Structure formats: C-alpha cells, structure tokens
C-alpha cells in the first residue's frame, strides 16, 4: 500500500524516527481539499502515546478537509544544516501517513493540550493549565493515528 523508501542507505530506525517526532519544533500537515488539491500547513504538535496531536480553531480549512477525507500525511525535519560548498545539506526527517480525527474524550483532549504546553512552554505549566481551563471549547484537538512511518537522514 505504501511505497518503499528509495534510499534505504539513509533509512532510520523506529527509535530514531520517534526521537525526531519528539524533538521536532513543528510539522507540516497535508490534507486533500474538496477541490482535489493538496493543502499543507505548518503547525505545532506533540507526539504522545504513539500518536500525533495538534490543536486547531473550531472551524477552518484543515478541519473541513479532514471531515471529508481523514487520510493525511505529516512531515517533520530536524537538525538541518546547509552545506553550500557541497551543494547539499544535513538533515533528519520523518514522513508519516495516517488518519486524522477530532478528539472527543475530555480527558484525552485535556491531556493533549497539557502535553502541548509542556513541549512549547514548559516554564509556564501552571499558567498553561489555567489558560486551558479558561479556554474551554475554544480549541479542537486532532489526533493522527499513524499507519505508516519512515525516516531518513543525511548525516
């Protein structure tokens, strides 16, 4: 169902892939729009319990696309270093395919929001928890259930 990686010499282990997902600052989510065109958007995310979670406004292009077609692709790159003298670059990247769905369970929803605060604002955890409590219902959490994952690196 999924194509095999062409450059197997650059393939990373599952442990390395997970490390990239944990370390990445942002990922690029790709969905399919109603007009058939791909829609890609960078977003903050957290890798937790074997899934990707991100927050969203209650409405928007991403959510419209996911409601019609839950199949997505998600990409994260880390440790990028340009090597202009070699016309190359060093990097580590992960591309995954999966299914996106809105989180409806209140505990899972809150856990994902807290995990996002811990990742992006760890020094403000208590303020983040208060913000989450005040913002009830103003954010959606989307969970990506991973179906296929590959990673590669140019070291």
C-alpha positions in Angstrom: 0.0 0.0 0.0 2.9 2.4 0.8 5.9 2.8 -1.4 9.2 1.5 -0.1 11.9 4.1 0.6 14.1 4.6 -2.4 17.3 5.5 -0.5 17.5 2.6 2.0 21.0 3.6 3.0 19.5 6.7 4.6 16.7 4.9 6.4 16.4 5.5 10.2 15.3 3.1 12.9 11.9 3.3 14.6 13.7 4.6 17.7 15.3 7.4 15.7 12.0 8.2 14.0 10.3 8.6 17.4 13.2 10.8 18.6 12.7 13.1 15.6 8.9 13.3 16.3 9.6 14.1 19.9 12.3 16.7 19.1 10.6 18.5 16.1 9.6 22.1 16.6 6.8 21.9 14.0 5.4 19.6 11.4 3.7 20.0 8.1 0.2 18.6 7.8 -1.1 17.7 4.3 -4.7 17.1 3.6 -6.8 16.9 0.5 -9.2 19.8 -0.2 -12.7 19.5 -1.6 -11.3 20.7 -5.0 -8.9 17.9 -5.1 -5.8 20.0 -4.4 -3.4 19.2 -1.5 -3.4 21.6 1.4 -0.3 21.7 3.5 0.1 23.8 6.7 2.9 24.0 9.3 1.7 23.5 12.8 2.8 22.9 16.4 2.2 19.3 17.5 3.1 16.8 20.2 3.9 13.1 19.8 2.2 11.2 22.7 1.2 7.6 23.2 2.2 6.6 19.6 0.1 9.3 18.0 0.4 12.9 16.9 -1.8 15.6 18.4 -2.3 19.2 17.4 -4.7 22.0 18.2 -7.0 23.9 15.9 -9.6 26.6 15.8 -13.1 25.2 15.9 -13.5 25.8 12.2 -11.2 26.0 9.2 -9.7 24.6 6.1 -7.9 21.7 7.9 -11.0 20.5 9.7 -13.1 20.8 6.6 -10.7 18.6 4.7 -10.3 16.1 7.5 -14.1 15.8 7.8 -14.3 14.8 4.1 -11.2 12.7 3.9 -9.4 11.7 7.1 -6.3 10.4 5.3 -3.3 12.7 5.9 0.4 13.0 5.5 2.6 14.7 8.2 6.3 15.6 7.9 8.9 16.7 10.4 12.5 17.7 9.8 15.2 18.4 12.4 18.9 19.0 12.6 19.0 20.8 9.3 22.4 22.2 8.3 23.0 23.7 4.9 26.3 22.8 3.3 26.6 25.4 0.5 30.1 24.4 -0.5 28.9 20.9 -1.2 25.5 21.9 -2.7 23.9 19.7 -0.1 22.5 19.6 3.4 22.4 17.5 6.5 19.0 16.7 8.0 16.8 14.2 9.7 13.2 13.8 8.6 10.2 11.7 9.2 7.2 11.3 6.9 4.1 9.6 8.2 0.7 8.7 6.8 -2.3 8.2 8.9 -5.9 9.0 9.8 -6.9 12.3 11.5 -9.9 12.5 13.8 -11.2 15.0 16.3 -10.6 14.1 19.9 -14.0 13.9 21.7 -12.9 12.3 25.0 -12.5 15.1 27.6 -9.5 13.5 29.4 -7.6 12.8 26.1 -8.4 16.4 24.9 -7.0 18.0 28.1 -4.0 15.6 28.2 -3.1 16.7 24.6 -3.4 20.4 25.5 -1.3 19.9 28.6 1.3 18.0 26.6 1.5 20.9 24.1 2.1 23.3 26.9 4.8 21.1 28.4 6.5 20.9 25.0 6.3 24.6 23.9 6.0 26.4 27.3 7.4 24.2 30.0 8.3 27.1 32.3 4.7 28.2 32.2 2.9 24.9 33.0 0.6 26.3 35.7 -0.3 29.3 33.7 -0.9 27.0 30.8 -3.3 24.8 32.8 -5.2 27.9 33.8 -5.3 29.1 30.2 -6.7 25.7 29.1 -9.4 25.9 31.8 -10.4 29.4 30.7 -10.5 28.4 27.0 -12.9 25.5 27.3 -14.5 24.8 23.9 -12.4 27.3 22.0 -9.9 24.8 20.6 -10.2 21.5 18.9 -7.7 18.7 19.3 -6.9 16.5 16.3 -5.3 13.1 16.7 -3.3 11.5 14.0 -3.3 7.7 14.2 -0.1 6.6 12.4 -0.5 3.9 9.8 2.9 4.1 8.1 6.1 5.9 9.2 9.5 6.3 7.6 12.5 8.4 8.5 15.8 9.2 6.8 18.9 11.3 7.4 21.8 12.7 5.5 24.5 12.8 8.2 
